[in-house]
Amino acid sequence: MKNLLRLLALYRPYALWIAASLLVSLASLLANIGLLAVSGWFITAMAAAGLAGATIDYFTPAALIRALAILRSGGRYVDRLISHEATFRLTGGLRGHLFARLEPLAPGALADLRSGDVTERLRGDIERLEHFFLRMVSPLIVACLVGACLVAALAPWSREMALAAAAIFLLAGVAAPALAAFCGRAPSRALAQHSAQLRARLSDDLKGLAPLLATGADARHFAALERTMAELLAAESKVARIGALGQACVGATGELAALAILALGAPMLRDGALKSPDIAMAVLAALAALEAFAPLAGAFGGLSGALTSADRVFALIDRKPVVAEPERPAAPPQRFDLRFRAVSLTYPGASRPALAGIDLDIGEGARVAFVGASGAGKSSLADLLVRFRDPSQGEIRLGGVALQNLSGRFLRSRIVVVRQDPHLFAATVAENLRLARRRASDDELWAALACVGLAETIGALPLGLEAPVGVAGEKLSGGQAKRLGLARALLSDAPILFLDEPTEGLDPETARQVLTAFLKRAEGRTLLIATHRPAEMALMDQVITLDDGVICRARRASD
């Protein structure tokens, strides 16, 4: 519940839009109830007048009926406009707030989560929370206000009639679906959790489908998906059964209120204390009130799922960043040499350090190859350079300034890392390249592509630079995606480039051509390469061998 209150607090900047949405919804519902009630009164009054041979002013009720019909139709249209505008504004604010909180966490504070789990929290859970106002908060408030208006309208005729209607509205319209939701909170939470697990598993398995098929592990993973799906369906069935009971109670609200009004109004009608048109109007108003209470079963039914999503999302953004931005960042350095002094790094929960006692000086414009087996510490060096993590011990300086004293935004604009699997967004080739330099011209993009041997491939596509690369670059081969990441790094103005296995997956001749052209284009920049290829080591100035996080050898490439 605490996280639910935190979620509601995020709505505060949009209070006027929320109030406008609630008022328009209320006016629209009251107009619909009034239209049915006044119409019933008018028909009954006309019939009574005809039987008695009396005259009646039919202009006023006819005009009121027309006004209520116009207000109902116009109100519903305006209600859709304002309520959805309020929801869109809430959505934008919620997403902006969450992404602003998540950005400092990546990747270090999220390393223990699967990518599919993070994606599900950012998509499924947030989408569920985005509908919280429109489908839960707004219907509950409007239903309570409508019920209060009807009770207030009945009170001048009969206190007992008003109290009976109030009790039915509260018990059948509000308490019954709330009780059903309370009884169904366990399966509702299980449903949200199983749904998140299924999406996360499916996302991870689709991304790794090729290795699963190659190793024969696909059957085991597909069986796990089927088990999760079966659990999801079982929880969904329980939620549906409990929700149906709540929905049935809500559906009977209007009928029960109408019966109560008839039962209490009949003696009053017999005694002359209430006229037949009035009791007809009261009964029809009670029946029409169902429209206000009908959404409450779904609103309460979705509350447990929303609470689960809120818990998952806030648990994510409440994580502490593994690195802290300096309160007063130091002035940007004028030179870009790197100095490592007694640098060690131990990951949380690890039994031994990933890096230990690293002492290293790298001058501006140097070309250094880092070699070693998988897990030797090459990628950990890259994480330290861009401050995805801070050293457990020791210090790294850029141009004489400790990295901890530089802002992360500045540091990552001066040091660019190209991973083994560079991330490509579901956008065009040009849009992915311009992440490095927003105002790069098409000619500059083609030049960068030509440098990595992709110009001919991209040029052969029907849309060229505007061709979509698909989700995570799925429309490109692994080698093409890697080279697109290299082209993006070339477009940046960063004076230091760290390439992690830049030619992995390329044939030796293509790898030699790509790296040779890349080195020529990156002339004057500091180039750090994690590699295992002797041909790439030969193009460097210095080769540093890492073993279990320790520098065991440093030599010139010519030695």
Secondary structure, DSSP 8 states (H G I E B T S, - for coil): -HHHHHHHHTTGGGHHHHHHHHHHHHHHHHHHHHHHHHHHHHHHHHHHHHHHT-----HHHHHHHHHHHHHHHHHHHHHHHHHHHHHHHHHHHHHHHHHHHHGGGTTGGGTTS-HHHHHHIIIIIHHHHHTHIIIIIHHHHHHHHHHHHHHHHHTTT-HHHHHHHHHHIIIIIIIHHHHHHHHTHHHHHHHHHHHHHHHHHHHHHHHTHHHHHHHT-HHHHHHHHHHHHHHHHHHHHHHHHHHHHHHHHHHTHHHHHHHHHHHHHHHHHHHTSS-HHHHHHHHHHHHHTHHHHTTHHHHHHTHHHHHHHHHHHHHHHTS--SS---SS-----S---EEEEEEEE--TT-SS-SEEEEEEEE-TT-EEEEE-STTSSHHHHHHHHTTSS--SEEEEEETTEEGGGS-HHHHHHHEEEE-SS----SSBHHHHHTTT-TT--HHHHHHHHHHTT-HHHHHTSTTGGG-B--GGGTTS-HHHHHHHHHHHHHHS--SEEEEESTTTTS-HHHHHHHHHHHHHHTTTSEEEEE---HHHHTTSSEEEEEETTEEEEEEETT-
